[in-house]
Amino acid sequence: MRRNTISAFRYSPSGKGRPQVLLIGNGLERTEGQPDWDALLDALVCPGRAPLTQAEREALPFPLLYQLLSTPDPAPARLEPEDVTAEEQRLAKALALLESRSNPLLDRLPQLGADHILSTNYSYCLEKAFYRRLDFSYGAARSGKRFSLLPPEEAKRELSYRLHTGYLAKNADRSPVGLWHIHGETTVPRGVVVGHDRYGRLLSRMVRVCESETVHSLETEARPFRSWPELFLFGDVYVLGQGFALCEHDLWWLLRRKQRERYADGTVYFYDNEDPAQPKTALRNRLLLAHGVRLNPDLDRVPGDYAAFYHAALDRIGAQIRDSRV
């Protein structure tokens, strides 16, 4: 476990100097030849299960859709160990379909100067933007860049639900940046958050971590945070290419916790090019506003041109991060 990041990632618990955090999703990857979502779903289907229509797939939140597709039909009252093993093998096969390569949007991330980048994506496209020559599908590459926010005496290998463990990279200005797969990564199928049971397990761990940490607003000295949920709670968070699906209970819980937490700090900025007049988008936006999120601040939509919008959003985010350093 790498130790040289413990002293590097120290932040003010409030005001200037708080963490600058970017949260990205599939929107920044989907232009680079990733397999069609339906192809991934097909790879998850348990043999013998009747296929679902496209309308049925779209009607179910993904965590429940995954549980349905991955469960034998007829479903037993209790899954046997071999059923669970077979499910994990299908999940590993589906994850292996994902490509890990950068693109012009991801290439801009090192220039932003963020302290941490959280990704809900399973692939290593994010890492490729920072490490051109490393292949993170190999364990040696991952081990060489892995770090923990915990002090050395507490750090341990997190096999799944990695709340304290990320990958260390450097921004264009040589400042350290932590890269985090908050919903898991392709090489660790058992840690990938897909079904509702895994969302529940992740959330339960997040609750315990947040309750165990005490940060007082009267603190004046910079301090190290110990997990990515803390970085979310106490930092400025810029969301781009991540749609905040209503089924992502962990992220919605963090939004409300950040809004209600007595000692939390920072603002969440959400950048989105979807048509706000669409009913689903309008409802989600109302929910985001109710959670204290700022929508597209000082930025106009670019209808139908996601690349142009994302580039404009990256310009804006970079400027905000630079302003936070003053």
N, C-alpha and C positions, 0 to 999 in steps of 0.2 A: 504494500500500500504506500503510495507516495505521500511524503510528509511536507514537502516544501511549499504547499499552498496554504497551510494553516495560518501562517503569519501574513500571507499576501491578501487573503480575503477577510479584511477587517473593515467594519462600517460603523458609521454613526447610527445609533438606534432611532434617531429622529432628526428631521431637518436636513440640511445640506450634508452630503456624504453618504446618504442612504444608498442601498444597492440599486443598480440600474439593470433591470431584468427584461429580456425579450422572450416572449412565448410564441412559438411558431407551430404551425400545423401542416396538413397535407397540401394546402394551397400553394406553398412555396416549392413543392416537389412535383405536382401533378403534370407539369409540362414536360417532364424529362423521361417519358417512356415507362413510367411505373405501370404495372399491369392493371387492367381494368378491375374495378372493385368487385364486380360480379365474378371475375375469374378467381379472386381470392376466396370469395364466399363458396364457390363451387368446390374448391380444394378442402373446405372445412366440413363438407356434408358427410355425415355418417352413412356408410353403405347400407342400403335398404330403406333409407328414409325417402318418402315421397317428395319430389321437387316442389318448390314454392313458386308461385307466379311472381312476376316483377311487382305487381301491386301489393301482394302479401309481404314481399321483402321490404318494400318502402313503408308499409304500415307499421312495422315493428321497430322499436328502438334497437340499435345494434346489439347491446348486451343481451337482450332477450332473443333477438334473432340468432345470435351465435349459439345460445343455449339450445334453441330449438334445432338448428341444423346439426349440431354436434352430438345430439343425444340419440341413442338407438330407438328404433320404432318397431314394435311397441316398446315403450320406455319401462324399465324395471323400477320397482320401488326403491331399490338400492343399486347403485352402480358398483360393479365389481372392479378390483384393481386393474384387470386387463382392459376394461372399458375406458378407464381413465388414461391408461398408458396409450391406448389406440388414439384417443382424442388428442393427447399431447403430440403424438407422431404426426397426425394430420395437420395440427397447428404448425409444427416445425416445417412440414412440407410447404404449407402455404406461405410462411414467412420467407422461405428460401426463394420464392418467386420475386421478392422485392429487389429492386436495383439500388445500389449505393453509389451515386455519383452526383457531383455538384451541377449547378446551372448558373446562369447570369444573375439570378436573384440571390441565391445562396452565396455566390462569390462576393457579394457586397457585405455580408455579415461581419467579416473581420474589420471592416472600416468603421463600423458603428461605435466601437469602443465600449460595448456592453460589459458588465461585470459577469453576468451569467446568461446563458441561453437555454431555456427549457423547451423541449420538443415533445409533442405527443406522437410523433412518428416513430415507427419501429426500425426503419432503415438507418444506415450510416451516411446518408447524404450530407447531414450537418457536419460530421467529422471530415468528410471529403473536402468541404469548402475551406477547412483550416489545414488539413494534411493531405496534400496532393499525392504523395508517394506511399502513404500508409494504407493498407487494406485492413479495416477493422473487423473483417470476418475472421481474421486470425487472432487467436488468443494472445500471442506475444505482443501484437500491436495494441490490443486493448489494455493488457496488463501494464505496458510501458507508460501509458498515459492516464491510468486510473488514479484517482485521489479520493480522499475522504475529508469532509469538513469536521469530523470528530478529532479530538486530540489523540496523539499516538497511543496513549494508554487505554483508550476506549475504542479505537478503530478496529473493526473486524470486517471480514469479507461478507458483503451482502449478496446472497445468491439470487434474491428476487426482491421486488418492491424496494428499490434502492433510493431511500430518502436522503441518505448521507453521502452517497458515492456517485461521482460523475467522472468526466474526462477533462484533463487539463489541456488547454490550448493557449495560444497567444494571439492577441489582436494585431492589426497592422502596426500599431504604435508600440508593440511589444508588451503591453499590459496583459496580465493574466485574465483568462476568461474560462469559466466552468461550463461544460456542455453536459446537459442532463436529458436522459430519456425517461420522462416521468411516468410513461405508461409501458415501459419495457422496451427491449431491443431484440432484433431478429435472432441473435445467437443464444438467447436465454428464453426459450419458449415458455417455461413455467413461470416466468416473471412478467409475461406480456398480459396486460390488462385488457381482456376482451369480454368475457361473460359477466353477468351481474354479481356472481359470487366473488370474482376477483376485484371488481370495483369496490365491493363491500369490504374485502380484506385490506385493500389499499387505504380506504378511508378510515378504517379502524386504527391502522398504524399511524396515519396522519394526525388523528385526534390525540393519540397518546403522545406523539412527539411534541405537538403544539402545547399540550397541557403541561408537559414536563419542563418547558423552557420558560424562564421568567425574564422579561425585558422591561425595564422601567423607563418611562419617558424622561425622567430626571437625570438619567445617565448622560455623562458628557464625553467620556472616553470611547474611542472606537472599540468595537468588540467583534469577535468572530461569531457568526451565526453557524448553526450546526446541521441544517437540513434545507432542502429546497423549499419545503412549505414555509419555513421562516423567511426565506428570501422573498417569497411571494407576499407574505403578510407585511413585511417591513420595508419593501422597496417600491420604486416606481416600476410598474409592469406594463410593457407595450405588447399588445396582442396583434399578430399579423398572420393571415392565412390559416387561422384556427377559428372554426365557426362556433365554438361554445355550444355544442349539441346539448339538448336538454337532458340527455341521458348521462352526461359526464358529471356525476354527482360530486366527485372530488373537487372539481374546479368551482362548481357553484357553491359548495360548502366553504371553500377558501374565500370566495368573494364576500359571502355574508360574514365570515369570521373577520375578515379584514375591515369590513364596515363597522362591526360591533366591538371588535377588540379594543380595550381601553388604551393599550399601548401601541397598537398598530400605526403604521405611518404610510405615506406615499399614496399614489393614485394609479388606477388602472385605466389605460387608454386602449380603446378597441378600434381597430381599423378594418373596415369591411366594405367591399364593393358590391354587395348584394342589393337588389332593388328593395328599398325599405317599404315599398307599397305592397309587396307580396305578404300574404297573411302570416306565414310561418316566420319570415324575417321580422315583420312588424312586432309579432308577439315576443320573439327572442329579444329584440331591441328594447321593448318595454321592460322586460325582466332585467336586462343589463342596467338600464337606467335606475331601476328600483334597487339595484345593488351598488349604486354609487359609481358606476363606470362612465367614463366620458367617451362618446361615440364620435369618431372621425374629427377630432378637434383640429380646426384650421386646415381642413383637407376636404376637397370635393370628390365625389364619385366620378369614375370614368366608365360610364355604361358600356358593357361589352368588352372592355379592354383591361383585363386583370393585370397584365404585365405592366402597363403604364401606371395603373393605380398603385401596384405594389412598389414600383420604383419611387413614385411620389411619396408613398408612406415611409419608405426607408429613408428618404431625404429628411422627412419631418422627424422621424425617430432619432436619427443621428444628430440633428440639431438640438432636440430636447435633451439627449444624453450629454452633449457638450455643454449645454446651459446648466445642467445639474452640477457640473464640476466647478463652476464659478463660485 
